Amino acid sequence: LARVREVVPKTNVAAKSLVELARRCAARGQAELAAQHFESALEEDASIVDALDGLAVLHEQAKDWTRLAVVLDRKRRLQRARAALAGASEHHRR
């Protein structure tokens, strides 16, 4: 999984694979490594909510409220952008 960025760079497949790798690291108690993999997933695909959710959990567990706030704000902005796109798409179809 770690080499997925080399095989299929800048794809949703790479991002999802990195999220899975991050989850495995988190399950083994490797929070810092998990956070790095979640961040790498977001570099591959900035719209992957699972990576933001994973980071939020890690920051909450670490009681790192500043980083948690940043991640939650990032997720809120992403959700707003998606809603705006969905609204524009719906308006265009009419």
C-alpha atoms as an extended CHARMM CRD file, in Angstrom:
* protein
*
        94  EXT
         1         1  LEU       CA              0.0000000000        0.0000000000        0.0000000000  PROA      1               0.0000000000
         2         2  ALA       CA              2.8110000000        2.4150000000        0.7970000000  PROA      2               0.0000000000
         3         3  ARG       CA              4.0290000000        2.4370000000       -2.8320000000  PROA      3               0.0000000000
         4         4  VAL       CA              0.6070000000        3.1740000000       -4.3180000000  PROA      4               0.0000000000
         5         5  ARG       CA              1.5420000000        6.8300000000       -4.8720000000  PROA      5               0.0000000000
         6         6  GLU       CA              4.2760000000        5.6710000000       -7.2570000000  PROA      6               0.0000000000
         7         7  VAL       CA              2.0020000000        3.2940000000       -9.1680000000  PROA      7               0.0000000000
         8         8  VAL       CA             -1.1450000000        5.4080000000       -9.5210000000  PROA      8               0.0000000000
         9         9  PRO       CA             -0.2620000000        8.9760000000       -8.5030000000  PROA      9               0.0000000000
        10        10  LYS       CA             -2.8820000000       11.6830000000       -7.9870000000  PROA      10              0.0000000000
        11        11  THR       CA             -5.8450000000        9.3430000000       -8.1200000000  PROA      11              0.0000000000
        12        12  ASN       CA             -8.7230000000        8.4290000000       -5.8710000000  PROA      12              0.0000000000
        13        13  VAL       CA             -7.3200000000        4.8820000000       -5.8010000000  PROA      13              0.0000000000
        14        14  ALA       CA             -4.0600000000        6.1620000000       -4.3370000000  PROA      14              0.0000000000
        15        15  ALA       CA             -5.9060000000        8.3050000000       -1.8110000000  PROA      15              0.0000000000
        16        16  LYS       CA             -8.1460000000        5.4480000000       -0.6630000000  PROA      16              0.0000000000
        17        17  SER       CA             -5.1530000000        3.1260000000       -0.3480000000  PROA      17              0.0000000000
        18        18  LEU       CA             -3.3350000000        5.6750000000        1.7900000000  PROA      18              0.0000000000
        19        19  VAL       CA             -6.4130000000        6.0640000000        3.9940000000  PROA      19              0.0000000000
        20        20  GLU       CA             -6.4580000000        2.2930000000        4.5000000000  PROA      20              0.0000000000
        21        21  LEU       CA             -2.7530000000        2.3430000000        5.3530000000  PROA      21              0.0000000000
        22        22  ALA       CA             -3.3530000000        5.1880000000        7.8110000000  PROA      22              0.0000000000
        23        23  ARG       CA             -6.1720000000        3.2640000000        9.4790000000  PROA      23              0.0000000000
        24        24  ARG       CA             -3.8940000000        0.2540000000        9.9110000000  PROA      24              0.0000000000
        25        25  CYS       CA             -1.2130000000        2.4370000000       11.4810000000  PROA      25              0.0000000000
        26        26  ALA       CA             -3.7580000000        4.0230000000       13.8180000000  PROA      26              0.0000000000
        27        27  ALA       CA             -4.9970000000        0.5910000000       14.8680000000  PROA      27              0.0000000000
        28        28  ARG       CA             -1.4120000000       -0.3310000000       15.7830000000  PROA      28              0.0000000000
        29        29  GLY       CA             -1.0670000000        2.8250000000       17.8740000000  PROA      29              0.0000000000
        30        30  GLN       CA              1.1500000000        4.6180000000       15.3600000000  PROA      30              0.0000000000
        31        31  ALA       CA             -0.7370000000        7.9200000000       15.4550000000  PROA      31              0.0000000000
        32        32  GLU       CA              1.9930000000       10.1060000000       13.9280000000  PROA      32              0.0000000000
        33        33  LEU       CA              2.5040000000        7.7290000000       11.0070000000  PROA      33              0.0000000000
        34        34  ALA       CA             -1.2590000000        7.4440000000       10.5600000000  PROA      34              0.0000000000
        35        35  ALA       CA             -1.5480000000       11.2390000000       10.4290000000  PROA      35              0.0000000000
        36        36  GLN       CA              1.1900000000       11.3880000000        7.7940000000  PROA      36              0.0000000000
        37        37  HSD       CA             -0.6450000000        8.8500000000        5.6460000000  PROA      37              0.0000000000
        38        38  PHE       CA             -3.9630000000       10.6850000000        6.0270000000  PROA      38              0.0000000000
        39        39  GLU       CA             -2.2150000000       13.9010000000        4.9420000000  PROA      39              0.0000000000
        40        40  SER       CA             -0.6530000000       12.0830000000        1.9850000000  PROA      40              0.0000000000
        41        41  ALA       CA             -4.1050000000       10.8380000000        0.9970000000  PROA      41              0.0000000000
        42        42  LEU       CA             -5.3290000000       14.4260000000        0.9870000000  PROA      42              0.0000000000
        43        43  GLU       CA             -2.3960000000       15.4350000000       -1.2070000000  PROA      43              0.0000000000
        44        44  GLU       CA             -3.5280000000       12.7880000000       -3.6850000000  PROA      44              0.0000000000
        45        45  ASP       CA             -7.2200000000       13.7410000000       -3.4930000000  PROA      45              0.0000000000
        46        46  ALA       CA             -8.1690000000       16.7980000000       -1.4470000000  PROA      46              0.0000000000
        47        47  SER       CA            -11.8290000000       15.7480000000       -1.4700000000  PROA      47              0.0000000000
        48        48  ILE       CA            -11.4280000000       12.4450000000        0.3760000000  PROA      48              0.0000000000
        49        49  VAL       CA            -13.5590000000       12.9080000000        3.4770000000  PROA      49              0.0000000000
        50        50  ASP       CA            -12.3640000000        9.6490000000        5.0690000000  PROA      50              0.0000000000
        51        51  ALA       CA             -8.8880000000       11.1520000000        5.4460000000  PROA      51              0.0000000000
        52        52  LEU       CA            -10.2940000000       14.2610000000        7.1130000000  PROA      52              0.0000000000
        53        53  ASP       CA            -12.3820000000       12.1000000000        9.4250000000  PROA      53              0.0000000000
        54        54  GLY       CA             -9.3400000000       10.0180000000       10.3030000000  PROA      54              0.0000000000
        55        55  LEU       CA             -7.2780000000       13.0940000000       11.0900000000  PROA      55              0.0000000000
        56        56  ALA       CA            -10.1050000000       14.4750000000       13.2120000000  PROA      56              0.0000000000
        57        57  VAL       CA            -10.1900000000       11.3060000000       15.3030000000  PROA      57              0.0000000000
        58        58  LEU       CA             -6.4140000000       11.3390000000       15.7910000000  PROA      58              0.0000000000
        59        59  HSD       CA             -6.3720000000       15.0070000000       16.8060000000  PROA      59              0.0000000000
        60        60  GLU       CA             -9.3030000000       14.5010000000       19.1660000000  PROA      60              0.0000000000
        61        61  GLN       CA             -7.5830000000       11.5290000000       20.8100000000  PROA      61              0.0000000000
        62        62  ALA       CA             -4.4230000000       13.5930000000       21.2030000000  PROA      62              0.0000000000
        63        63  LYS       CA             -6.4750000000       16.4980000000       22.5550000000  PROA      63              0.0000000000
        64        64  ASP       CA             -4.9000000000       18.6990000000       19.8930000000  PROA      64              0.0000000000
        65        65  TRP       CA             -7.8300000000       21.0780000000       19.6560000000  PROA      65              0.0000000000
        66        66  THR       CA             -6.1170000000       23.5280000000       17.3050000000  PROA      66              0.0000000000
        67        67  ARG       CA             -5.4020000000       20.8800000000       14.6750000000  PROA      67              0.0000000000
        68        68  LEU       CA             -8.8490000000       19.3740000000       15.1930000000  PROA      68              0.0000000000
        69        69  ALA       CA            -10.4230000000       22.7760000000       14.5210000000  PROA      69              0.0000000000
        70        70  VAL       CA             -8.3870000000       23.1530000000       11.3280000000  PROA      70              0.0000000000
        71        71  VAL       CA             -9.4330000000       19.7120000000       10.0590000000  PROA      71              0.0000000000
        72        72  LEU       CA            -13.0980000000       20.2810000000       10.8880000000  PROA      72              0.0000000000
        73        73  ASP       CA            -13.0020000000       23.6590000000        9.1370000000  PROA      73              0.0000000000
        74        74  ARG       CA            -11.4270000000       22.0350000000        6.1030000000  PROA      74              0.0000000000
        75        75  LYS       CA            -14.1870000000       19.4110000000        6.0760000000  PROA      75              0.0000000000
        76        76  ARG       CA            -16.8710000000       22.0930000000        6.4360000000  PROA      76              0.0000000000
        77        77  ARG       CA            -15.4590000000       24.0220000000        3.4720000000  PROA      77              0.0000000000
        78        78  LEU       CA            -15.3290000000       20.8460000000        1.3890000000  PROA      78              0.0000000000
        79        79  GLN       CA            -18.9410000000       20.0210000000        2.2240000000  PROA      79              0.0000000000
        80        80  ARG       CA            -20.0380000000       23.5570000000        1.3490000000  PROA      80              0.0000000000
        81        81  ALA       CA            -18.2110000000       23.3660000000       -1.9790000000  PROA      81              0.0000000000
        82        82  ARG       CA            -19.8530000000       20.0260000000       -2.7620000000  PROA      82              0.0000000000
        83        83  ALA       CA            -23.2740000000       21.4080000000       -1.8650000000  PROA      83              0.0000000000
        84        84  ALA       CA            -22.6980000000       24.4440000000       -4.0720000000  PROA      84              0.0000000000
        85        85  LEU       CA            -21.6560000000       22.2240000000       -6.9780000000  PROA      85              0.0000000000
        86        86  ALA       CA            -24.6780000000       20.0030000000       -6.4860000000  PROA      86              0.0000000000
        87        87  GLY       CA            -26.9300000000       23.0560000000       -6.4060000000  PROA      87              0.0000000000
        88        88  ALA       CA            -25.3680000000       24.4980000000       -9.5350000000  PROA      88              0.0000000000
        89        89  SER       CA            -25.6850000000       21.1630000000      -11.3000000000  PROA      89              0.0000000000
        90        90  GLU       CA            -29.3410000000       20.8700000000      -10.2940000000  PROA      90              0.0000000000
        91        91  HSD       CA            -30.0320000000       24.4380000000      -11.4510000000  PROA      91              0.0000000000
        92        92  HSD       CA            -28.3140000000       23.7580000000      -14.7730000000  PROA      92              0.0000000000
        93        93  ARG       CA            -30.4890000000       20.6860000000      -15.4320000000  PROA      93              0.0000000000
        94        94  ARG       CA            -33.7010000000       22.6840000000      -15.1640000000  PROA      94              0.0000000000
